[in-house]
Each structure stands twice: as C-alpha cells, then as structure tokens.
C-alpha cells in the first residue's frame, strides 16, 4: 500500500523503518484493511523523510499531535488540507495533486472549512 500511495503522491522512495514495521505488526487494526489503507496514504502524504518511523504512522494515539483516527470526517478533511498546504508552501496545485483532487475541488473544500476565501485561493495560482 505504501509503495502505491508513494507513487500516487510522487514519493517513490518511501519505505518502512524497522520501528514502523514493528508498530504495524503490534497494532490491533480495529478498522482492518481499510484502516491500513488510510494509515499508508496519510503516511505517504505527510512523511518528511523517505524512511517512515513508527510515529509517522499515527496509529491510535501514538502519533503525537492530531489523531485523524479520532476525528470526524470533516475534521480529518480539514486537517489533511492544512497539512498538504503547509507541506507544499501554500502551492495550491501541488497540494491538490498530493491530495488526489483537482485544484477546483481544493478551492471548494478550503472555502467549506473557512481556510481561505476564494479571492485568496486564486491569488496563489
């Protein structure tokens, strides 16, 4: 899953460090395969290094900081958009590409979450 999401988000070198492998094996997986998909995509989107350590996986409450697994869908969507924008220095096209949505869809979601008004969003094109 990580390799596939890495390719999708232009992060081909992503791999699991031994601590991440151990964390994945030790985690009870209440969400089963669907949860694993989400964990891997989130890691591919938010990874700062190619070697993912256990804390980069945000399993349960071990992620330190926000726990998307404990958020509502609306909260998680806003959090992912904020992280993508920060990671791509507010480059809207790059953030939209990383999120797997169009720039127009990103504008709509940003407006929905009050992250930026439409005038600000078009200024960063």
Chimera marker file (.cmm) of the C-alpha trace (Angstrom):
<marker_set name="trace">
<marker id="1" x="0.000" y="0.000" z="0.000" r="1" g="1" b="0" radius="0.5"/>
<marker id="2" x="2.791" y="2.416" z="0.897" r="1" g="1" b="0" radius="0.5"/>
<marker id="3" x="4.536" y="1.952" z="-2.452" r="1" g="1" b="0" radius="0.5"/>
<marker id="4" x="1.287" y="2.565" z="-4.345" r="1" g="1" b="0" radius="0.5"/>
<marker id="5" x="0.429" y="5.709" z="-2.404" r="1" g="1" b="0" radius="0.5"/>
<marker id="6" x="4.042" y="6.838" z="-2.676" r="1" g="1" b="0" radius="0.5"/>
<marker id="7" x="3.807" y="6.664" z="-6.465" r="1" g="1" b="0" radius="0.5"/>
<marker id="8" x="0.410" y="8.386" z="-6.454" r="1" g="1" b="0" radius="0.5"/>
<marker id="9" x="1.774" y="11.286" z="-4.397" r="1" g="1" b="0" radius="0.5"/>
<marker id="10" x="5.191" y="11.469" z="-6.109" r="1" g="1" b="0" radius="0.5"/>
<marker id="11" x="7.061" y="9.960" z="-3.134" r="1" g="1" b="0" radius="0.5"/>
<marker id="12" x="8.588" y="6.850" z="-4.739" r="1" g="1" b="0" radius="0.5"/>
<marker id="13" x="11.366" y="6.368" z="-2.163" r="1" g="1" b="0" radius="0.5"/>
<marker id="14" x="9.105" y="5.795" z="0.839" r="1" g="1" b="0" radius="0.5"/>
<marker id="15" x="9.794" y="2.713" z="2.924" r="1" g="1" b="0" radius="0.5"/>
<marker id="16" x="9.179" y="1.467" z="6.443" r="1" g="1" b="0" radius="0.5"/>
<marker id="17" x="11.879" y="1.671" z="9.087" r="1" g="1" b="0" radius="0.5"/>
<marker id="18" x="12.083" y="-1.336" z="11.457" r="1" g="1" b="0" radius="0.5"/>
<marker id="19" x="10.212" y="0.622" z="14.158" r="1" g="1" b="0" radius="0.5"/>
<marker id="20" x="7.319" y="1.219" z="11.750" r="1" g="1" b="0" radius="0.5"/>
<marker id="21" x="7.213" y="-2.440" z="10.748" r="1" g="1" b="0" radius="0.5"/>
<marker id="22" x="7.048" y="-3.448" z="14.425" r="1" g="1" b="0" radius="0.5"/>
<marker id="23" x="4.300" y="-0.867" z="15.114" r="1" g="1" b="0" radius="0.5"/>
<marker id="24" x="2.227" y="-2.188" z="12.196" r="1" g="1" b="0" radius="0.5"/>
<marker id="25" x="2.575" y="-5.756" z="13.438" r="1" g="1" b="0" radius="0.5"/>
<marker id="26" x="1.718" y="-4.810" z="17.031" r="1" g="1" b="0" radius="0.5"/>
<marker id="27" x="-1.311" y="-2.656" z="16.197" r="1" g="1" b="0" radius="0.5"/>
<marker id="28" x="-4.708" y="-4.418" z="16.674" r="1" g="1" b="0" radius="0.5"/>
<marker id="29" x="-6.245" y="-2.992" z="13.438" r="1" g="1" b="0" radius="0.5"/>
<marker id="30" x="-9.814" y="-2.305" z="14.531" r="1" g="1" b="0" radius="0.5"/>
<marker id="31" x="-10.515" y="-0.860" z="11.076" r="1" g="1" b="0" radius="0.5"/>
<marker id="32" x="-8.980" y="-3.825" z="9.268" r="1" g="1" b="0" radius="0.5"/>
<marker id="33" x="-7.626" y="-3.347" z="5.732" r="1" g="1" b="0" radius="0.5"/>
<marker id="34" x="-9.478" y="-0.068" z="5.205" r="1" g="1" b="0" radius="0.5"/>
<marker id="35" x="-7.666" y="1.438" z="8.180" r="1" g="1" b="0" radius="0.5"/>
<marker id="36" x="-4.329" y="0.159" z="6.849" r="1" g="1" b="0" radius="0.5"/>
<marker id="37" x="-5.052" y="1.863" z="3.513" r="1" g="1" b="0" radius="0.5"/>
<marker id="38" x="-5.754" y="5.158" z="5.318" r="1" g="1" b="0" radius="0.5"/>
<marker id="39" x="-2.651" y="4.872" z="7.502" r="1" g="1" b="0" radius="0.5"/>
<marker id="40" x="-0.427" y="4.262" z="4.470" r="1" g="1" b="0" radius="0.5"/>
<marker id="41" x="-1.932" y="7.090" z="2.425" r="1" g="1" b="0" radius="0.5"/>
<marker id="42" x="-1.696" y="9.515" z="5.326" r="1" g="1" b="0" radius="0.5"/>
<marker id="43" x="1.940" y="8.483" z="5.848" r="1" g="1" b="0" radius="0.5"/>
<marker id="44" x="2.711" y="8.983" z="2.142" r="1" g="1" b="0" radius="0.5"/>
<marker id="45" x="1.124" y="12.437" z="2.208" r="1" g="1" b="0" radius="0.5"/>
<marker id="46" x="2.685" y="13.662" z="5.424" r="1" g="1" b="0" radius="0.5"/>
<marker id="47" x="6.087" y="11.946" z="5.518" r="1" g="1" b="0" radius="0.5"/>
<marker id="48" x="9.036" y="14.265" z="5.904" r="1" g="1" b="0" radius="0.5"/>
<marker id="49" x="11.610" y="11.541" z="5.253" r="1" g="1" b="0" radius="0.5"/>
<marker id="50" x="11.681" y="8.515" z="2.971" r="1" g="1" b="0" radius="0.5"/>
<marker id="51" x="12.213" y="6.110" z="5.882" r="1" g="1" b="0" radius="0.5"/>
<marker id="52" x="8.977" y="6.132" z="7.877" r="1" g="1" b="0" radius="0.5"/>
<marker id="53" x="9.413" y="5.638" z="11.607" r="1" g="1" b="0" radius="0.5"/>
<marker id="54" x="6.599" y="4.353" z="13.843" r="1" g="1" b="0" radius="0.5"/>
<marker id="55" x="5.493" y="7.825" z="14.928" r="1" g="1" b="0" radius="0.5"/>
<marker id="56" x="4.916" y="8.831" z="11.282" r="1" g="1" b="0" radius="0.5"/>
<marker id="57" x="2.155" y="6.225" z="11.002" r="1" g="1" b="0" radius="0.5"/>
<marker id="58" x="-0.183" y="7.910" z="13.515" r="1" g="1" b="0" radius="0.5"/>
<marker id="59" x="-1.588" y="4.650" z="14.845" r="1" g="1" b="0" radius="0.5"/>
<marker id="60" x="-4.187" y="5.104" z="17.565" r="1" g="1" b="0" radius="0.5"/>
<marker id="61" x="-2.949" y="7.865" z="19.870" r="1" g="1" b="0" radius="0.5"/>
<marker id="62" x="0.757" y="7.217" z="19.336" r="1" g="1" b="0" radius="0.5"/>
<marker id="63" x="1.123" y="9.826" z="16.594" r="1" g="1" b="0" radius="0.5"/>
<marker id="64" x="1.824" y="12.754" z="18.896" r="1" g="1" b="0" radius="0.5"/>
<marker id="65" x="-0.419" y="15.643" z="17.951" r="1" g="1" b="0" radius="0.5"/>
<marker id="66" x="-3.569" y="15.283" z="15.934" r="1" g="1" b="0" radius="0.5"/>
<marker id="67" x="-5.081" y="11.814" z="15.707" r="1" g="1" b="0" radius="0.5"/>
<marker id="68" x="-7.086" y="11.641" z="12.471" r="1" g="1" b="0" radius="0.5"/>
<marker id="69" x="-8.486" y="8.295" z="13.567" r="1" g="1" b="0" radius="0.5"/>
<marker id="70" x="-10.283" y="10.058" z="16.439" r="1" g="1" b="0" radius="0.5"/>
<marker id="71" x="-11.584" y="12.908" z="14.266" r="1" g="1" b="0" radius="0.5"/>
<marker id="72" x="-14.837" y="13.299" z="12.417" r="1" g="1" b="0" radius="0.5"/>
<marker id="73" x="-14.624" y="13.142" z="8.637" r="1" g="1" b="0" radius="0.5"/>
<marker id="74" x="-14.951" y="16.938" z="8.476" r="1" g="1" b="0" radius="0.5"/>
<marker id="75" x="-12.135" y="17.443" z="10.987" r="1" g="1" b="0" radius="0.5"/>
<marker id="76" x="-9.869" y="14.944" z="9.230" r="1" g="1" b="0" radius="0.5"/>
<marker id="77" x="-10.508" y="16.552" z="5.841" r="1" g="1" b="0" radius="0.5"/>
<marker id="78" x="-9.625" y="19.999" z="7.173" r="1" g="1" b="0" radius="0.5"/>
<marker id="79" x="-6.510" y="18.634" z="8.910" r="1" g="1" b="0" radius="0.5"/>
<marker id="80" x="-5.301" y="16.875" z="5.737" r="1" g="1" b="0" radius="0.5"/>
<marker id="81" x="-5.867" y="20.013" z="3.645" r="1" g="1" b="0" radius="0.5"/>
<marker id="82" x="-3.976" y="22.154" z="6.157" r="1" g="1" b="0" radius="0.5"/>
<marker id="83" x="-1.081" y="19.676" z="6.216" r="1" g="1" b="0" radius="0.5"/>
<marker id="84" x="-0.928" y="19.439" z="2.410" r="1" g="1" b="0" radius="0.5"/>
<marker id="85" x="-0.925" y="23.238" z="2.094" r="1" g="1" b="0" radius="0.5"/>
<marker id="86" x="1.820" y="23.557" z="4.707" r="1" g="1" b="0" radius="0.5"/>
<marker id="87" x="3.899" y="20.801" z="3.147" r="1" g="1" b="0" radius="0.5"/>
<marker id="88" x="3.684" y="22.453" z="-0.272" r="1" g="1" b="0" radius="0.5"/>
<marker id="89" x="4.230" y="26.020" z="0.979" r="1" g="1" b="0" radius="0.5"/>
<marker id="90" x="0.672" y="27.042" z="0.032" r="1" g="1" b="0" radius="0.5"/>
<marker id="91" x="1.164" y="25.970" z="-3.586" r="1" g="1" b="0" radius="0.5"/>
<marker id="92" x="-2.449" y="25.076" z="-4.307" r="1" g="1" b="0" radius="0.5"/>
<marker id="93" x="-1.823" y="22.953" z="-7.395" r="1" g="1" b="0" radius="0.5"/>
<marker id="94" x="0.851" y="20.893" z="-5.623" r="1" g="1" b="0" radius="0.5"/>
<marker id="95" x="-1.373" y="20.459" z="-2.554" r="1" g="1" b="0" radius="0.5"/>
<marker id="96" x="-4.326" y="19.417" z="-4.725" r="1" g="1" b="0" radius="0.5"/>
<marker id="97" x="-2.146" y="16.925" z="-6.601" r="1" g="1" b="0" radius="0.5"/>
<marker id="98" x="-0.861" y="15.485" z="-3.310" r="1" g="1" b="0" radius="0.5"/>
<marker id="99" x="-4.427" y="15.098" z="-2.056" r="1" g="1" b="0" radius="0.5"/>
<marker id="100" x="-5.529" y="13.458" z="-5.301" r="1" g="1" b="0" radius="0.5"/>
<marker id="101" x="-8.135" y="16.122" z="-6.112" r="1" g="1" b="0" radius="0.5"/>
<marker id="102" x="-8.437" y="18.925" z="-8.647" r="1" g="1" b="0" radius="0.5"/>
<marker id="103" x="-7.469" y="22.475" z="-7.785" r="1" g="1" b="0" radius="0.5"/>
<marker id="104" x="-11.114" y="23.470" z="-8.091" r="1" g="1" b="0" radius="0.5"/>
<marker id="105" x="-12.119" y="20.752" z="-5.606" r="1" g="1" b="0" radius="0.5"/>
<marker id="106" x="-9.424" y="22.025" z="-3.248" r="1" g="1" b="0" radius="0.5"/>
<marker id="107" x="-10.826" y="25.573" z="-3.536" r="1" g="1" b="0" radius="0.5"/>
<marker id="108" x="-14.304" y="24.304" z="-2.649" r="1" g="1" b="0" radius="0.5"/>
<marker id="109" x="-13.049" y="22.345" z="0.343" r="1" g="1" b="0" radius="0.5"/>
<marker id="110" x="-10.936" y="25.264" z="1.569" r="1" g="1" b="0" radius="0.5"/>
<marker id="111" x="-13.954" y="27.550" z="1.378" r="1" g="1" b="0" radius="0.5"/>
<marker id="112" x="-16.113" y="24.945" z="3.128" r="1" g="1" b="0" radius="0.5"/>
<marker id="113" x="-13.642" y="24.762" z="6.022" r="1" g="1" b="0" radius="0.5"/>
<marker id="114" x="-13.013" y="28.503" z="6.137" r="1" g="1" b="0" radius="0.5"/>
<marker id="115" x="-9.337" y="28.049" z="5.361" r="1" g="1" b="0" radius="0.5"/>
<marker id="116" x="-9.237" y="30.852" z="2.808" r="1" g="1" b="0" radius="0.5"/>
<marker id="117" x="-11.757" y="32.868" z="0.884" r="1" g="1" b="0" radius="0.5"/>
<marker id="118" x="-11.988" y="32.280" z="-2.874" r="1" g="1" b="0" radius="0.5"/>
<marker id="119" x="-10.111" y="35.513" z="-3.649" r="1" g="1" b="0" radius="0.5"/>
<marker id="120" x="-7.119" y="34.434" z="-1.576" r="1" g="1" b="0" radius="0.5"/>
<marker id="121" x="-7.118" y="30.983" z="-3.180" r="1" g="1" b="0" radius="0.5"/>
<marker id="122" x="-6.945" y="32.318" z="-6.733" r="1" g="1" b="0" radius="0.5"/>
<marker id="123" x="-4.131" y="34.684" z="-5.754" r="1" g="1" b="0" radius="0.5"/>
<marker id="124" x="-1.812" y="31.714" z="-5.152" r="1" g="1" b="0" radius="0.5"/>
<marker id="125" x="-2.202" y="30.122" z="-8.579" r="1" g="1" b="0" radius="0.5"/>
<link id1="1" id2="2" r="1" g="1" b="0" radius="0.2"/>
<link id1="2" id2="3" r="1" g="1" b="0" radius="0.2"/>
<link id1="3" id2="4" r="1" g="1" b="0" radius="0.2"/>
<link id1="4" id2="5" r="1" g="1" b="0" radius="0.2"/>
<link id1="5" id2="6" r="1" g="1" b="0" radius="0.2"/>
<link id1="6" id2="7" r="1" g="1" b="0" radius="0.2"/>
<link id1="7" id2="8" r="1" g="1" b="0" radius="0.2"/>
<link id1="8" id2="9" r="1" g="1" b="0" radius="0.2"/>
<link id1="9" id2="10" r="1" g="1" b="0" radius="0.2"/>
<link id1="10" id2="11" r="1" g="1" b="0" radius="0.2"/>
<link id1="11" id2="12" r="1" g="1" b="0" radius="0.2"/>
<link id1="12" id2="13" r="1" g="1" b="0" radius="0.2"/>
<link id1="13" id2="14" r="1" g="1" b="0" radius="0.2"/>
<link id1="14" id2="15" r="1" g="1" b="0" radius="0.2"/>
<link id1="15" id2="16" r="1" g="1" b="0" radius="0.2"/>
<link id1="16" id2="17" r="1" g="1" b="0" radius="0.2"/>
<link id1="17" id2="18" r="1" g="1" b="0" radius="0.2"/>
<link id1="18" id2="19" r="1" g="1" b="0" radius="0.2"/>
<link id1="19" id2="20" r="1" g="1" b="0" radius="0.2"/>
<link id1="20" id2="21" r="1" g="1" b="0" radius="0.2"/>
<link id1="21" id2="22" r="1" g="1" b="0" radius="0.2"/>
<link id1="22" id2="23" r="1" g="1" b="0" radius="0.2"/>
<link id1="23" id2="24" r="1" g="1" b="0" radius="0.2"/>
<link id1="24" id2="25" r="1" g="1" b="0" radius="0.2"/>
<link id1="25" id2="26" r="1" g="1" b="0" radius="0.2"/>
<link id1="26" id2="27" r="1" g="1" b="0" radius="0.2"/>
<link id1="27" id2="28" r="1" g="1" b="0" radius="0.2"/>
<link id1="28" id2="29" r="1" g="1" b="0" radius="0.2"/>
<link id1="29" id2="30" r="1" g="1" b="0" radius="0.2"/>
<link id1="30" id2="31" r="1" g="1" b="0" radius="0.2"/>
<link id1="31" id2="32" r="1" g="1" b="0" radius="0.2"/>
<link id1="32" id2="33" r="1" g="1" b="0" radius="0.2"/>
<link id1="33" id2="34" r="1" g="1" b="0" radius="0.2"/>
<link id1="34" id2="35" r="1" g="1" b="0" radius="0.2"/>
<link id1="35" id2="36" r="1" g="1" b="0" radius="0.2"/>
<link id1="36" id2="37" r="1" g="1" b="0" radius="0.2"/>
<link id1="37" id2="38" r="1" g="1" b="0" radius="0.2"/>
<link id1="38" id2="39" r="1" g="1" b="0" radius="0.2"/>
<link id1="39" id2="40" r="1" g="1" b="0" radius="0.2"/>
<link id1="40" id2="41" r="1" g="1" b="0" radius="0.2"/>
<link id1="41" id2="42" r="1" g="1" b="0" radius="0.2"/>
<link id1="42" id2="43" r="1" g="1" b="0" radius="0.2"/>
<link id1="43" id2="44" r="1" g="1" b="0" radius="0.2"/>
<link id1="44" id2="45" r="1" g="1" b="0" radius="0.2"/>
<link id1="45" id2="46" r="1" g="1" b="0" radius="0.2"/>
<link id1="46" id2="47" r="1" g="1" b="0" radius="0.2"/>
<link id1="47" id2="48" r="1" g="1" b="0" radius="0.2"/>
<link id1="48" id2="49" r="1" g="1" b="0" radius="0.2"/>
<link id1="49" id2="50" r="1" g="1" b="0" radius="0.2"/>
<link id1="50" id2="51" r="1" g="1" b="0" radius="0.2"/>
<link id1="51" id2="52" r="1" g="1" b="0" radius="0.2"/>
<link id1="52" id2="53" r="1" g="1" b="0" radius="0.2"/>
<link id1="53" id2="54" r="1" g="1" b="0" radius="0.2"/>
<link id1="54" id2="55" r="1" g="1" b="0" radius="0.2"/>
<link id1="55" id2="56" r="1" g="1" b="0" radius="0.2"/>
<link id1="56" id2="57" r="1" g="1" b="0" radius="0.2"/>
<link id1="57" id2="58" r="1" g="1" b="0" radius="0.2"/>
<link id1="58" id2="59" r="1" g="1" b="0" radius="0.2"/>
<link id1="59" id2="60" r="1" g="1" b="0" radius="0.2"/>
<link id1="60" id2="61" r="1" g="1" b="0" radius="0.2"/>
<link id1="61" id2="62" r="1" g="1" b="0" radius="0.2"/>
<link id1="62" id2="63" r="1" g="1" b="0" radius="0.2"/>
<link id1="63" id2="64" r="1" g="1" b="0" radius="0.2"/>
<link id1="64" id2="65" r="1" g="1" b="0" radius="0.2"/>
<link id1="65" id2="66" r="1" g="1" b="0" radius="0.2"/>
<link id1="66" id2="67" r="1" g="1" b="0" radius="0.2"/>
<link id1="67" id2="68" r="1" g="1" b="0" radius="0.2"/>
<link id1="68" id2="69" r="1" g="1" b="0" radius="0.2"/>
<link id1="69" id2="70" r="1" g="1" b="0" radius="0.2"/>
<link id1="70" id2="71" r="1" g="1" b="0" radius="0.2"/>
<link id1="71" id2="72" r="1" g="1" b="0" radius="0.2"/>
<link id1="72" id2="73" r="1" g="1" b="0" radius="0.2"/>
<link id1="73" id2="74" r="1" g="1" b="0" radius="0.2"/>
<link id1="74" id2="75" r="1" g="1" b="0" radius="0.2"/>
<link id1="75" id2="76" r="1" g="1" b="0" radius="0.2"/>
<link id1="76" id2="77" r="1" g="1" b="0" radius="0.2"/>
<link id1="77" id2="78" r="1" g="1" b="0" radius="0.2"/>
<link id1="78" id2="79" r="1" g="1" b="0" radius="0.2"/>
<link id1="79" id2="80" r="1" g="1" b="0" radius="0.2"/>
<link id1="80" id2="81" r="1" g="1" b="0" radius="0.2"/>
<link id1="81" id2="82" r="1" g="1" b="0" radius="0.2"/>
<link id1="82" id2="83" r="1" g="1" b="0" radius="0.2"/>
<link id1="83" id2="84" r="1" g="1" b="0" radius="0.2"/>
<link id1="84" id2="85" r="1" g="1" b="0" radius="0.2"/>
<link id1="85" id2="86" r="1" g="1" b="0" radius="0.2"/>
<link id1="86" id2="87" r="1" g="1" b="0" radius="0.2"/>
<link id1="87" id2="88" r="1" g="1" b="0" radius="0.2"/>
<link id1="88" id2="89" r="1" g="1" b="0" radius="0.2"/>
<link id1="89" id2="90" r="1" g="1" b="0" radius="0.2"/>
<link id1="90" id2="91" r="1" g="1" b="0" radius="0.2"/>
<link id1="91" id2="92" r="1" g="1" b="0" radius="0.2"/>
<link id1="92" id2="93" r="1" g="1" b="0" radius="0.2"/>
<link id1="93" id2="94" r="1" g="1" b="0" radius="0.2"/>
<link id1="94" id2="95" r="1" g="1" b="0" radius="0.2"/>
<link id1="95" id2="96" r="1" g="1" b="0" radius="0.2"/>
<link id1="96" id2="97" r="1" g="1" b="0" radius="0.2"/>
<link id1="97" id2="98" r="1" g="1" b="0" radius="0.2"/>
<link id1="98" id2="99" r="1" g="1" b="0" radius="0.2"/>
<link id1="99" id2="100" r="1" g="1" b="0" radius="0.2"/>
<link id1="100" id2="101" r="1" g="1" b="0" radius="0.2"/>
<link id1="101" id2="102" r="1" g="1" b="0" radius="0.2"/>
<link id1="102" id2="103" r="1" g="1" b="0" radius="0.2"/>
<link id1="103" id2="104" r="1" g="1" b="0" radius="0.2"/>
<link id1="104" id2="105" r="1" g="1" b="0" radius="0.2"/>
<link id1="105" id2="106" r="1" g="1" b="0" radius="0.2"/>
<link id1="106" id2="107" r="1" g="1" b="0" radius="0.2"/>
<link id1="107" id2="108" r="1" g="1" b="0" radius="0.2"/>
<link id1="108" id2="109" r="1" g="1" b="0" radius="0.2"/>
<link id1="109" id2="110" r="1" g="1" b="0" radius="0.2"/>
<link id1="110" id2="111" r="1" g="1" b="0" radius="0.2"/>
<link id1="111" id2="112" r="1" g="1" b="0" radius="0.2"/>
<link id1="112" id2="113" r="1" g="1" b="0" radius="0.2"/>
<link id1="113" id2="114" r="1" g="1" b="0" radius="0.2"/>
<link id1="114" id2="115" r="1" g="1" b="0" radius="0.2"/>
<link id1="115" id2="116" r="1" g="1" b="0" radius="0.2"/>
<link id1="116" id2="117" r="1" g="1" b="0" radius="0.2"/>
<link id1="117" id2="118" r="1" g="1" b="0" radius="0.2"/>
<link id1="118" id2="119" r="1" g="1" b="0" radius="0.2"/>
<link id1="119" id2="120" r="1" g="1" b="0" radius="0.2"/>
<link id1="120" id2="121" r="1" g="1" b="0" radius="0.2"/>
<link id1="121" id2="122" r="1" g="1" b="0" radius="0.2"/>
<link id1="122" id2="123" r="1" g="1" b="0" radius="0.2"/>
<link id1="123" id2="124" r="1" g="1" b="0" radius="0.2"/>
<link id1="124" id2="125" r="1" g="1" b="0" radius="0.2"/>
</marker_set>
